[in-house]
Amino acid sequence: MALVTCTAASAIAAAFYYSLLQSCMSCFRQGRSIHGSLITSASPPDLHLSTKLVIFYAKHSDVAAARRVFDGMPHRSIVSWTAMVSGYSRNGRPREALELFALMCASGVRPNQFTYGSVASACSASGCVRSGEQVHACVAKGRFAGDMFVQSALMDMHLRCGSVGDARRLFTEMERKDMVSWNALLRGFVERGHYSAALGLLSSMLKEEMLPDHFTFGSALKACGAVSVLGNVELIHTCIIKLGYWGEKVVIGSLIDAYAKCRSMRTAQVIYGSICEPDLVSSTALISGYSMDKNHTEDAMELFCNIHRRGLRIDGVLLSSLLGLCANAASLSLGTQIHAYMCKKQPMGDVALDNALVDMYAKAGEFSDARRAFDEMPHRNVVSWTSLITAYGKNGFGGDAMSLFDRMLEDGVKPNDVTFLSLLSACGHSGLMSKGMEYFTSMMSKYGIDPRAEHYSSAIDLLGRGGQLEDAWKLVQNMDIEPNSSMLGAMLGASKAYGNMPLGETAAKNLFSIAPESSVNYAVLANMYAESNLWEDARSTRKLMAETSSGKEAGCSII
């Protein structure tokens, strides 16, 4: 009888503490105090209360405390395991989440749909494609293969890991598709740069009578802005009004941004002016639009002053857009004013904002200020280093650019494709052919970066400037992409500079087929013929230029 009474008392105590903890889930201090009282009490926490404590600590980002509670549990349910896996995944520790999931499976516990959702998020965060494929295989073998929640999570995982084809295939195989599924694939297409596919998916969604929501419109408008198709933006604008989403601030901000990126600033201004109380999102969207056109510098500054007067919170994104406008318009005075505002009002440590500041000073030619801003950054990423390398390279300081690259490697920052493009450009401007080609080779062999057309163009230009025309032409012939006008133009220019007629003719003839309307290619070849006293060939080339090309664009003056 005494044992029954004790058990009942423990159950009542556990229920009491559970309710108390439930009411304090949003307050870390109170929740931790409840846990302390629980430890000193006579009755230890039961399975449900221990699981609730794991969820509580994970919610407040104290995963170490959550793990201590988890490890101290004599028995664990699938909910307990899932809570800990989810805690790791949500708090930026995907590796620990995957390790715990493996331990869970080894313990014979079968995952549920929420476990798979958390593990899929961990795979996305870690970028581990192989683990993602293994999780997908586990789902396919189990009873959650047709679960919409799990399928959406797997689709999102494939998209974030870059496996667009797998995500599309999974979406096609889904028997039922909800709004989450459509939006996940649409957002994934946009994030991976598949803008046409995203707009095609929106069309399919409407054909299947699935009504879009504000998330759908946000992704679709981002795709429209990226491809700069004004007609699509106007169609989506009509849908937004018809479906009653005009009051959604996020949608309005996306609409302003899309119109601005389509260079329809007048419409963007009208929409912004129609908002009763413009918020930070819509204001930032309009200033970002202004930043793409240096003619709107005064408009941007006026809007910034209005935002400041209204007492709206000004964040790093808005200030970054303003600094981008200053950089493009070479407005150093405005840029220094923004910098002064940052020093007074903005907390340090915003890497994107600091990068924009470095870029602004660099483009204004103020290298000492750019370097000072760079040196004062508490945190630097690959963009920070690349911005300064680019600035040094464009202004002929190739040696400084290379020294900075060496410092970047010593700092443990891994270069990306843009870094190497800046280095190749720096070497080209400084006549450092052998060093530039060394970077081009190490980019592929050491860092595993596949060259883009821009890298090949820079490498060909480097070899051409150095007189290595045969090597340059071999690179054109052996690369795995079709040569474009930039590459062949570099070959033609180098051939003229070094008097290599056969290669010049070959490059020019290829250019004529790619860009027949460009008069400069005909002119360069005609001049080569004239310099070699091949007057008949020069005359026929100029005749061909007159017949085929659009001619040289006439200059004009604003006076």
C-alpha positions in Angstrom: 0.0 0.0 0.0 2.9 2.3 0.9 4.6 1.6 -2.5 1.4 2.5 -4.3 1.0 5.7 -2.4 4.7 6.6 -3.1 4.3 5.9 -6.8 1.1 8.0 -6.9 2.9 10.9 -5.1 5.8 10.7 -7.6 3.4 10.8 -10.5 1.6 13.9 -9.0 4.9 15.6 -8.4 6.1 14.9 -12.0 2.8 16.2 -13.4 3.1 19.3 -11.3 6.7 20.0 -12.4 5.8 19.2 -16.0 2.9 21.8 -16.0 5.2 24.3 -14.2 8.0 23.9 -16.8 5.5 24.1 -19.6 4.4 27.5 -18.4 8.0 28.7 -18.2 9.3 27.4 -21.6 10.0 31.0 -22.8 11.9 32.0 -19.6 15.3 30.4 -19.3 16.0 31.6 -15.8 12.7 30.3 -14.3 13.0 27.0 -16.2 16.5 26.4 -14.9 15.3 27.2 -11.4 12.5 24.6 -11.7 15.1 22.0 -12.9 17.2 22.9 -9.8 14.2 22.3 -7.5 13.5 19.0 -9.3 17.1 17.8 -8.6 16.9 18.5 -4.9 13.4 17.0 -4.6 12.9 13.4 -3.4 11.2 12.2 -6.7 13.5 12.0 -9.8 12.0 13.2 -13.1 10.1 10.6 -15.1 10.5 10.0 -18.9 8.1 12.7 -20.0 9.5 15.4 -17.7 13.1 14.6 -18.6 12.2 14.8 -22.3 10.6 18.2 -21.6 13.8 19.4 -20.0 15.8 18.3 -23.1 13.4 20.3 -25.3 13.6 23.3 -22.9 17.4 23.5 -22.8 17.6 22.9 -26.6 15.1 25.7 -27.2 17.3 28.1 -25.2 20.5 27.0 -27.1 22.0 25.3 -24.1 22.7 22.0 -25.9 25.3 20.9 -23.3 22.7 21.0 -20.5 20.2 19.3 -22.8 22.7 16.5 -23.4 23.5 16.1 -19.7 19.8 15.6 -19.0 19.5 13.2 -22.0 22.6 11.1 -20.9 21.1 10.9 -17.3 17.9 9.4 -18.5 17.6 5.7 -17.5 15.1 5.1 -20.3 14.5 7.1 -23.5 11.6 7.2 -25.9 11.6 8.1 -29.6 10.5 11.6 -28.5 13.5 11.9 -26.3 15.9 10.9 -29.1 14.2 13.2 -31.5 14.3 16.1 -29.1 18.1 15.8 -28.7 18.7 15.3 -32.4 16.5 18.3 -33.2 18.3 20.3 -30.5 21.7 19.7 -32.2 20.3 20.4 -35.6 18.5 23.7 -34.7 21.6 25.0 -32.8 24.1 24.8 -35.6 25.7 21.5 -34.6 24.7 19.2 -37.5 27.6 16.7 -37.0 26.5 15.9 -33.4 22.9 15.5 -34.7 24.0 13.0 -37.3 26.2 11.1 -34.8 23.4 10.9 -32.3 21.0 9.7 -35.1 23.5 6.9 -35.9 23.7 5.9 -32.2 19.9 5.9 -32.0 19.6 3.5 -35.0 22.3 1.3 -33.5 20.3 1.2 -30.2 17.4 -0.3 -32.1 15.1 2.7 -31.9 13.0 3.3 -35.0 12.9 7.0 -36.2 9.6 8.8 -36.7 8.7 11.4 -39.2 10.0 14.2 -37.0 13.3 12.5 -36.4 13.8 12.2 -40.2 12.9 15.9 -40.6 15.5 17.0 -38.0 18.2 14.7 -39.6 17.5 16.0 -43.0 18.0 19.5 -41.8 21.3 18.4 -40.2 22.4 17.0 -43.6 21.5 20.2 -45.3 23.4 22.3 -42.7 26.6 20.1 -42.9 26.4 19.9 -46.7 27.0 16.1 -46.4 25.5 14.7 -49.6 26.4 11.1 -48.7 24.7 11.2 -45.3 21.7 12.7 -47.0 21.5 9.9 -49.5 21.8 7.4 -46.6 18.9 9.0 -44.7 16.8 9.1 -47.9 17.5 5.3 -48.3 16.4 4.7 -44.7 13.1 6.6 -45.4 12.5 4.7 -48.6 12.7 1.4 -46.8 10.5 2.4 -43.9 6.8 3.3 -43.3 7.3 7.1 -43.8 8.2 6.9 -47.5 4.9 8.5 -48.5 4.7 11.0 -45.6 4.4 14.5 -47.0 6.3 16.1 -44.1 9.3 13.7 -44.6 9.2 14.1 -48.3 9.3 17.9 -48.1 12.2 17.7 -45.6 14.1 15.4 -48.0 13.4 17.6 -50.9 14.7 20.6 -49.1 17.8 18.7 -48.0 18.6 17.7 -51.7 18.1 21.3 -52.8 20.4 22.7 -50.1 23.0 20.1 -50.9 22.8 21.1 -54.6 21.1 17.9 -55.8 18.4 19.7 -57.8 17.7 16.7 -60.0 17.0 14.5 -57.0 14.7 17.1 -55.5 12.7 17.5 -58.7 12.5 13.7 -59.0 11.2 13.3 -55.4 8.7 16.0 -56.0 7.4 14.3 -59.2 7.0 11.0 -57.3 5.0 12.5 -54.5 1.4 11.3 -54.6 0.1 14.3 -52.7 1.6 17.8 -52.7 0.8 20.5 -50.2 1.8 24.1 -50.2 5.0 23.3 -48.2 6.2 21.0 -50.9 5.5 23.4 -53.7 7.2 26.3 -51.8 10.2 24.2 -50.8 11.0 23.3 -54.5 10.3 26.8 -55.7 12.6 28.3 -53.1 15.2 25.7 -53.8 15.2 26.5 -57.5 15.6 30.2 -56.8 18.4 29.7 -54.3 20.3 27.5 -56.8 19.8 30.0 -59.6 17.3 27.9 -61.6 15.1 31.0 -62.2 13.3 29.8 -65.3 12.5 26.4 -63.7 11.1 28.4 -60.7 8.8 30.4 -62.9 7.8 27.3 -64.7 6.9 25.6 -61.4 4.8 28.6 -60.4 2.9 28.2 -63.7 2.4 24.4 -63.0 1.2 25.3 -59.5 -1.5 27.6 -60.8 -2.6 25.0 -63.5 -3.1 22.5 -60.7 -5.3 25.1 -58.9 -3.0 25.4 -56.0 -3.3 28.9 -54.7 0.0 30.6 -53.9 0.7 32.1 -50.5 3.1 35.0 -49.5 6.1 32.6 -49.4 5.3 31.6 -53.0 5.1 35.2 -54.2 8.3 36.1 -52.4 10.3 33.3 -54.2 8.7 33.9 -57.5 9.4 37.7 -57.4 13.0 37.0 -56.5 13.2 34.8 -59.7 11.6 37.6 -61.8 14.0 40.1 -60.5 17.0 37.9 -61.2 16.0 37.4 -64.9 14.7 41.0 -65.2 11.5 40.1 -67.0 9.1 43.0 -66.2 6.1 41.3 -67.8 6.3 38.4 -65.3 6.5 40.8 -62.3 3.4 42.6 -63.6 1.5 39.3 -63.8 2.5 38.3 -60.3 1.5 41.9 -59.1 -2.0 41.3 -60.5 -2.2 37.9 -58.7 -1.1 39.5 -55.4 -4.0 42.0 -55.6 -6.6 39.5 -56.7 -5.7 37.0 -54.0 -5.7 39.6 -51.3 -2.0 39.6 -50.3 -1.5 43.4 -50.9 -1.4 44.0 -47.1 1.5 41.5 -46.6 4.6 43.6 -45.9 7.0 40.9 -47.0 5.2 40.6 -50.3 5.2 44.4 -50.9 8.9 44.5 -50.1 9.6 41.6 -52.6 7.5 43.4 -55.3 9.4 46.7 -54.9 12.7 44.8 -55.1 11.5 42.9 -58.3 10.4 46.1 -60.0 13.7 47.8 -59.1 15.8 44.9 -60.5 13.8 45.2 -63.7 14.8 48.9 -63.8 11.2 50.0 -63.3 12.1 52.4 -60.6 9.1 54.6 -61.2 6.7 51.8 -60.4 8.8 50.8 -57.4 8.5 54.4 -56.1 4.7 54.5 -56.7 4.3 51.2 -54.7 6.5 52.5 -51.9 4.5 55.7 -51.8 1.2 53.9 -51.5 2.2 52.1 -48.3 0.6 53.8 -45.3 3.5 53.0 -42.9 6.7 51.8 -44.9 8.7 49.4 -42.8 12.4 48.5 -42.9 11.9 45.7 -45.5 10.2 47.9 -48.1 12.6 50.8 -47.4 15.6 48.5 -47.8 14.1 47.1 -51.1 13.8 50.6 -52.6 17.3 51.7 -51.5 18.7 48.5 -52.9 17.0 49.5 -56.2 18.5 52.9 -56.0 21.9 51.4 -55.4 21.8 49.8 -58.9 21.7 53.2 -60.6 24.1 56.0 -59.7 21.6 58.6 -60.9 19.5 57.9 -57.8 22.1 58.8 -55.2 20.2 61.8 -54.0 16.9 59.8 -53.9 18.6 57.1 -51.8 20.0 59.6 -49.3 16.7 61.4 -49.0 14.9 58.1 -48.3 17.6 57.2 -45.7 17.1 60.6 -43.9 13.3 60.0 -43.9 13.8 56.6 -42.4 16.1 58.0 -39.7 13.6 60.8 -38.9 10.7 58.4 -38.5 12.8 56.5 -36.0 12.8 53.2 -37.9 15.4 50.7 -37.0 18.3 50.8 -39.5 20.1 47.5 -40.1 23.2 46.4 -41.8 21.4 45.3 -45.0 20.1 48.9 -45.6 23.5 50.4 -44.8 25.2 47.9 -47.1 22.9 48.9 -50.0 23.8 52.6 -49.4 27.5 51.8 -49.4 27.0 49.9 -52.6 25.4 52.9 -54.1 28.4 55.1 -52.9 30.8 52.6 -54.5 29.1 52.5 -57.8 28.6 56.3 -58.0 32.2 56.9 -56.6 30.6 59.2 -54.0 33.3 59.3 -51.3 31.7 62.1 -49.3 28.4 60.2 -48.9 30.3 57.0 -48.2 32.3 58.7 -45.3 29.0 60.0 -43.9 27.5 56.5 -43.8 30.8 55.2 -42.2 30.5 57.9 -39.5 26.9 56.8 -38.9 28.0 53.2 -38.6 30.7 54.1 -36.0 28.1 55.9 -33.9 25.0 53.7 -34.2 25.9 50.3 -35.7 27.4 47.5 -33.5 30.6 46.0 -34.8 30.9 42.5 -36.2 28.5 42.6 -39.2 30.8 41.0 -41.8 28.6 41.9 -44.8 28.5 45.5 -43.8 32.2 45.7 -43.2 32.8 44.1 -46.6 30.6 46.8 -48.2 32.7 49.5 -46.5 36.0 48.0 -47.7 34.6 47.8 -51.2 33.3 51.4 -51.1 36.7 52.8 -50.1 38.5 50.6 -52.6 36.3 51.6 -55.6 36.8 55.3 -54.6 40.6 54.7 -54.8 41.1 55.3 -51.1 43.3 52.2 -50.5 44.7 53.4 -47.1 41.1 53.8 -45.8 40.1 50.5 -47.4 43.0 48.7 -45.8 42.3 50.4 -42.4 38.6 49.3 -42.6 39.8 45.8 -43.5 42.3 45.6 -40.6 39.7 46.8 -38.1 37.3 44.0 -39.0 36.8 41.7 -36.0 35.8 38.9 -38.3 36.7 38.3 -42.0 35.4 35.9 -44.5 36.5 35.0 -48.0 34.5 38.0 -49.4 36.5 40.4 -47.2 39.8 39.1 -48.5 38.7 38.9 -52.1 37.3 42.5 -52.1 40.7 43.9 -51.1 42.6 41.6 -53.5 40.4 42.8 -56.3 41.0 46.4 -55.4 44.8 46.0 -55.4 44.7 44.0 -58.6 42.6 46.4 -60.6 44.9 49.3 -59.8 48.1 47.5 -60.8 49.3 46.5 -57.3 49.8 42.8 -58.2 52.5 42.2 -55.6 50.2 43.5 -52.8 47.4 41.4 -54.1 49.5 38.3 -54.0 50.9 39.1 -50.5 47.3 39.5 -49.3 46.4 36.2 -50.7 49.3 34.5 -48.8 48.0 36.2 -45.6 44.5 34.9 -46.4 45.8 31.3 -46.6 47.8 31.8 -43.3 44.6 33.0 -41.7 42.9 29.7 -42.6 40.4 31.2 -45.1 39.8 29.0 -48.1 39.7 30.9 -51.5 36.8 30.6 -53.8 36.4 30.9 -57.6 36.0 34.7 -57.4 39.3 35.0 -55.4 41.2 33.2 -58.1 39.5 35.4 -60.8 40.7 38.5 -58.9 44.2 37.0 -58.7 44.3 36.2 -62.4 43.2 39.8 -63.2 45.8 41.2 -60.8 48.6 39.2 -62.4 47.3 40.3 -65.9 47.4 44.0 -64.9 50.9 43.6 -63.4 52.4 41.5 -66.2 53.0 38.5 -63.8 52.2 35.7 -66.4 54.0 32.8 -64.7 52.5 33.5 -61.3 49.1 33.9 -62.8 49.2 30.6 -64.5 50.5 29.0 -61.3 47.3 30.3 -59.6 45.2 29.0 -62.4 46.7 25.5 -62.1 46.5 25.4 -58.3 42.8 26.5 -58.4 42.0 23.2 -60.1 44.6 20.8 -58.7 44.8 22.0 -55.1 41.4 23.5 -54.4 39.2 21.5 -56.8 37.5 24.6 -58.3 36.3 24.1 -61.9 37.2 27.1 -64.1 34.4 29.2 -65.5 34.5 31.1 -68.8 35.9 34.1 -67.0 38.8 32.2 -65.6 39.7 30.8 -69.0 39.4 34.3 -70.5 41.8 35.7 -67.9 44.3 32.8 -68.4 44.2 33.1 -72.2 44.7 36.9 -71.8 47.7 36.2 -69.4 49.4 33.9 -71.9 48.7 36.2 -74.8 50.2 39.2 -73.0 53.2 37.1 -72.2 53.7 36.1 -75.8 52.9 32.5 -75.2 50.4 32.4 -78.1 50.7 28.7 -78.9 50.0 27.8 -75.2 47.1 30.2 -75.2 45.6 28.6 -78.3 46.1 25.1 -76.9 44.1 26.2 -73.8 41.3 27.4 -76.1 41.2 24.1 -77.9 41.5 21.8 -74.8 39.0 23.5 -72.4 35.7 21.8 -71.7 33.5 24.8 -72.7 32.9 26.5 -76.0 35.1 29.6 -76.5 33.3 32.9 -76.3 34.0 36.3 -77.8 36.1 37.4 -74.8 38.5 34.5 -75.1 38.9 34.8 -78.9 39.1 38.6 -78.6 42.1 38.1 -76.2 43.7 35.7 -78.8 43.1 38.2 -81.6 44.6 41.1 -79.7 47.7 39.1 -78.6 48.2 37.8 -82.2 48.2 41.4 -83.5 50.6 42.5 -80.7 53.1 39.8 -81.6 52.4 39.6 -85.3 51.1 36.1 -85.5 49.0 36.2 -88.6 47.9 32.5 -88.8 46.5 32.5 -85.2 45.1 36.0 -85.7 43.1 34.9 -88.8 41.8 31.8 -87.0 40.7 33.7 -84.0 39.1 36.4 -86.2 37.2 33.9 -88.3 35.8 32.3 -85.2 34.8 35.7 -83.8 33.0 36.6 -87.1 30.7 33.5 -86.6 30.1 34.2 -82.9 29.7 38.0 -83.1 29.3 39.1 -86.7 27.9 42.5 -85.8 31.0 43.6 -83.8 33.0 45.9 -86.0 36.1 45.9 -83.8 37.1 42.4 -84.8 37.0 43.2 -88.5 39.1 46.4 -87.8 41.8 44.5 -85.9 42.2 41.9 -88.6 42.2 44.5 -91.3 44.9 46.4 -89.5 46.9 43.2 -89.1 46.7 42.7 -92.9 47.7 46.3 -93.5 50.8 46.0 -91.2 51.8 43.0 -93.2 51.3 44.8 -96.5 48.4 42.5 -97.5 46.4 45.3 -98.9 43.9 43.3 -100.8 43.0 41.2 -97.7 42.7 44.4 -95.7 40.4 45.9 -98.3 38.2 42.8 -98.4 38.0 42.6 -94.6 36.9 46.2 -94.4 34.3 45.6 -97.1 33.0 42.6 -95.1 32.8 44.9 -92.0 30.7 47.4 -93.9 28.3 44.7 -95.1 28.0 42.6 -91.9 28.7 44.6 -88.8 26.5 47.2 -87.1 29.3 49.7 -87.3 30.9 51.7 -84.5 28.5 53.3 -82.1 28.7 57.1 -82.5 30.0 59.1 -79.5 27.8 61.7 -77.9 28.1 64.5 -75.4 25.7 65.7 -72.7 26.6 69.3 -73.7 
